Amino acid sequence: MDLYPYREQMNGLWNNADNTKQVIVQHTTESEGGNTSVIGYLERTKAGSYQTMVDFDGEEVRLVPDNKQAWGAMPKGNKAGLHTCVMGRAEWSRDRWLREAKLLERTAMRYAEWHKKYGIPLVKINGDQVRAGVRGVCGHIEIRDAFRESDHWDPGYNFPYDVVIERAKQIAAGGGGNKGDVPMSAAEVADIKDFITKFVGPIGSDVKDIREQLCGEGQRNAGQYKGWKQLGGKTLVDAVADLLKGGK
């Protein structure tokens, strides 16, 4: 899969204290402006940061070292987690998320790397589990539920954790960095069906027309070759063959 290259843009937007690496925390930018735009906003306002940020084209930008506390989810959340943020909105549907295959693939690669490096389990956990110290994958919404320090609910209720986590498991097990089993969305399936209807369908109709011209009137859908009455009941091929042989 042609993912845009990884890059670094370290900007000092972090606390020097290390984090506990209890959880991988998923965020959304609540915008669709791209990495450059969002990172520029964070640098100007000093309003937040994440270990990494992932764009629609699969570009991942490193913003904060793993051994620092990003400014992603208030003090307790910052201390507990490694934070990754993707372009998109918490209100999106599952189908809308699944249209962003490159973004999800790069996110799965990030989960897999942190799992292998720090032993964070590739399992989705809830707010009660976060508060109890269970390790795993969660969103800002679970950090909110665990510590009640903010009202954020990203990445929303429809973020496809199951798809990303399953792909991360494949990558961690040596499944490579390709698209793999990230499923097509309903919109993608509809596009393929539309292509078949508009392009492949007419080809099939043309083939039937050609069959009728060769084999006789009314033979477009039949498996018989009765020929044309104008040619004495012969097919076009048989009539031409007879002419070449001098037949009648």
C-alpha positions as CSV (number, residue, x, y, z in Angstrom):
1,M,0.0,0.0,0.0
2,D,1.4,3.4,-1.0
3,L,1.5,5.2,2.3
4,Y,3.0,8.7,2.5
5,P,6.4,8.5,4.3
6,Y,6.7,8.9,8.0
7,R,8.4,12.1,9.2
8,E,9.3,13.9,12.4
9,Q,8.4,17.4,13.6
10,M,9.5,17.6,17.2
11,N,8.3,20.9,18.6
12,G,8.7,20.8,22.4
13,L,5.0,20.5,23.1
14,W,5.3,18.0,26.0
15,N,6.0,17.5,29.7
16,N,9.5,16.2,30.4
17,A,8.2,13.5,32.8
18,D,7.8,10.0,31.3
19,N,4.4,8.4,30.9
20,T,3.4,5.0,32.3
21,K,2.6,3.5,28.8
22,Q,-0.5,1.8,30.3
23,V,-2.6,2.5,27.3
24,I,-2.6,3.5,23.6
25,V,-5.0,6.4,23.4
26,Q,-6.7,7.2,20.1
27,H,-7.7,10.8,19.2
28,T,-9.3,12.6,16.3
29,T,-8.4,16.1,15.1
30,E,-12.0,17.1,14.7
31,S,-10.9,18.5,11.4
32,E,-10.0,17.4,7.9
33,G,-7.3,20.0,7.1
34,G,-4.3,17.6,7.0
35,N,-1.3,17.2,9.2
36,T,0.5,20.4,8.2
37,S,-2.5,22.6,9.0
38,V,-3.3,20.9,12.3
39,I,0.3,20.8,13.5
40,G,0.7,24.5,12.6
41,Y,-2.4,25.3,14.8
42,L,-0.9,23.3,17.7
43,E,2.4,25.0,17.5
44,R,0.8,28.5,17.3
45,T,-1.6,27.9,20.2
46,K,0.2,25.3,22.3
47,A,-3.2,23.8,22.7
48,G,-2.2,20.2,22.6
49,S,0.0,17.5,21.2
50,Y,0.3,13.7,20.6
51,Q,3.1,11.3,20.2
52,T,2.1,10.9,16.5
53,M,-0.5,12.2,14.1
54,V,-1.8,10.4,11.0
55,D,-3.2,11.9,7.9
56,F,-5.6,10.6,5.2
57,D,-2.8,9.7,2.9
58,G,-1.1,7.6,5.6
59,E,1.5,10.1,6.5
60,E,2.5,9.8,10.2
61,V,4.3,12.7,11.9
62,R,6.2,12.2,15.1
63,L,5.5,15.1,17.5
64,V,6.4,13.9,20.9
65,P,8.9,11.3,22.1
66,D,7.5,8.1,23.6
67,N,9.3,8.9,26.9
68,K,7.5,12.3,27.3
69,Q,4.0,13.2,28.3
70,A,2.0,14.6,25.3
71,W,-0.6,17.2,25.9
72,G,-3.5,15.0,24.7
73,A,-5.9,14.2,27.5
74,M,-5.4,16.2,30.6
75,P,-2.9,15.3,33.4
76,K,-3.9,11.8,34.3
77,G,-4.5,10.8,30.7
78,N,-1.3,12.3,29.6
79,K,0.6,10.3,32.2
80,A,-1.2,7.1,31.4
81,G,-0.9,6.9,27.7
82,L,0.9,7.0,24.4
83,H,-1.3,9.2,22.3
84,T,-2.0,9.0,18.5
85,C,-4.3,11.3,16.6
86,V,-5.9,10.8,13.2
87,M,-7.7,13.2,10.8
88,G,-11.4,12.9,11.1
89,R,-14.4,13.6,13.4
90,A,-15.9,11.8,16.3
91,E,-19.4,12.0,14.7
92,W,-18.4,9.9,11.7
93,S,-20.1,6.6,10.9
94,R,-18.3,3.3,10.7
95,D,-18.7,3.3,7.0
96,R,-17.1,6.8,6.8
97,W,-14.1,5.7,8.8
98,L,-13.7,2.5,6.7
99,R,-13.3,4.7,3.6
100,E,-9.9,5.9,5.0
101,A,-7.9,2.7,4.4
102,K,-4.5,4.4,4.4
103,L,-5.2,6.2,7.6
104,L,-6.4,3.0,9.3
105,E,-3.4,1.0,8.0
106,R,-0.9,3.5,9.4
107,T,-2.8,3.6,12.7
108,A,-2.6,-0.2,12.9
109,M,1.1,0.0,12.2
110,R,1.5,2.4,15.2
111,Y,-0.5,0.1,17.5
112,A,1.6,-2.8,16.4
113,E,4.9,-1.0,17.1
114,W,3.9,0.1,20.5
115,H,2.5,-3.3,21.3
116,K,5.8,-4.9,20.3
117,K,8.0,-2.3,22.0
118,Y,6.1,-1.8,25.3
119,G,3.9,-4.9,25.6
120,I,0.7,-3.0,25.5
121,P,-2.0,-5.5,24.8
122,L,-3.9,-5.1,21.5
123,V,-7.3,-5.2,23.1
124,K,-10.0,-2.5,23.5
125,I,-10.7,-1.5,27.1
126,N,-13.3,0.8,28.7
127,G,-13.1,3.6,31.1
128,D,-13.5,1.5,34.3
129,Q,-10.7,-0.7,33.1
130,V,-8.5,2.3,32.4
131,R,-9.1,3.7,35.9
132,A,-8.3,0.3,37.4
133,G,-4.9,0.2,35.6
134,V,-5.7,-2.4,32.9
135,R,-3.5,-2.1,29.9
136,G,-4.8,-1.9,26.3
137,V,-6.2,0.4,23.7
138,C,-8.8,3.1,24.3
139,G,-9.9,6.5,23.1
140,H,-10.0,9.9,24.6
141,I,-13.6,9.1,25.5
142,E,-12.5,6.3,27.8
143,I,-9.9,8.6,29.4
144,R,-12.7,11.0,30.1
145,D,-14.8,8.3,31.6
146,A,-11.9,7.1,33.7
147,F,-10.7,10.3,35.2
148,R,-13.4,12.9,34.6
149,E,-10.9,15.6,33.7
150,S,-12.4,16.6,30.3
151,D,-15.6,16.3,28.3
152,H,-14.0,15.0,25.0
153,W,-15.5,12.0,23.3
154,D,-13.2,11.4,20.4
155,P,-12.7,9.3,18.3
156,G,-16.4,8.7,18.7
157,Y,-18.7,5.7,19.1
158,N,-18.1,4.3,15.5
159,F,-14.3,4.3,15.2
160,P,-13.4,0.8,13.9
161,Y,-11.2,-0.4,16.7
162,D,-11.9,-4.0,15.7
163,V,-10.5,-3.5,12.2
164,V,-7.5,-1.5,13.4
165,I,-6.6,-3.9,16.2
166,E,-7.0,-7.0,14.1
167,R,-4.8,-5.5,11.5
168,A,-2.3,-4.5,14.2
169,K,-2.2,-8.1,15.4
170,Q,-1.4,-9.2,11.8
171,I,1.4,-6.7,11.5
172,A,2.9,-7.5,14.9
173,A,2.9,-11.2,13.8
174,G,4.8,-10.4,10.7
175,G,1.9,-9.6,8.4
176,G,3.7,-6.7,6.7
177,G,2.6,-3.1,6.1
178,N,0.2,-3.6,3.3
179,K,-3.5,-3.0,3.2
180,G,-4.2,-6.6,4.1
181,D,-7.7,-7.3,5.4
182,V,-8.9,-3.7,5.9
183,P,-12.4,-4.3,4.5
184,M,-14.1,-2.3,1.8
185,S,-16.8,0.1,3.0
186,A,-20.4,0.0,1.8
187,A,-19.5,3.0,-0.4
188,E,-16.6,1.2,-2.0
189,V,-18.8,-1.9,-2.7
190,A,-21.4,0.4,-4.2
191,D,-18.8,2.0,-6.5
192,I,-17.7,-1.4,-7.7
193,K,-21.3,-2.5,-8.4
194,D,-21.9,0.7,-10.3
195,F,-18.8,0.1,-12.4
196,I,-19.9,-3.4,-13.3
197,T,-23.4,-2.1,-14.2
198,K,-22.2,0.7,-16.4
199,F,-19.1,-0.9,-18.0
200,V,-19.2,-4.7,-17.8
201,G,-23.0,-4.9,-18.5
202,P,-22.8,-3.2,-21.9
203,I,-19.9,-5.4,-22.9
204,G,-22.1,-8.5,-22.2
205,S,-24.9,-7.0,-24.3
206,D,-22.5,-6.4,-27.2
207,V,-21.3,-10.0,-27.1
208,K,-24.8,-11.2,-27.4
209,D,-25.4,-8.9,-30.4
210,I,-22.3,-10.4,-32.1
211,R,-23.5,-13.9,-31.4
212,E,-26.8,-13.1,-33.1
213,Q,-25.1,-11.7,-36.1
214,L,-23.0,-14.8,-36.5
215,C,-25.6,-17.5,-35.6
216,G,-29.0,-16.2,-36.6
217,E,-31.9,-14.1,-35.6
218,G,-33.1,-14.7,-32.1
219,Q,-29.9,-16.4,-30.9
220,R,-28.7,-13.7,-28.5
221,N,-29.5,-15.7,-25.4
222,A,-29.9,-19.2,-26.8
223,G,-27.3,-22.0,-27.1
224,Q,-28.6,-22.9,-30.6
225,Y,-27.3,-22.0,-34.0
226,K,-30.3,-22.1,-36.4
227,G,-28.8,-19.7,-38.9
228,W,-30.4,-17.0,-41.0
229,K,-33.3,-17.7,-43.4
230,Q,-31.7,-15.3,-45.9
231,L,-28.7,-17.7,-46.0
232,G,-30.8,-20.8,-46.3
233,G,-30.7,-21.6,-42.6
234,K,-27.0,-21.3,-42.4
235,T,-25.0,-19.3,-39.9
236,L,-22.8,-16.5,-41.3
237,V,-19.7,-18.6,-40.9
238,D,-21.2,-21.6,-42.7
239,A,-22.5,-19.5,-45.5
240,V,-19.1,-17.9,-46.0
241,A,-17.4,-21.3,-45.9
242,D,-19.7,-22.6,-48.6
243,L,-19.0,-19.6,-50.8
244,L,-15.3,-20.1,-50.5
245,K,-15.7,-23.7,-51.5
246,G,-18.0,-22.8,-54.3
247,G,-21.0,-24.3,-52.6
248,K,-24.5,-23.1,-52.6
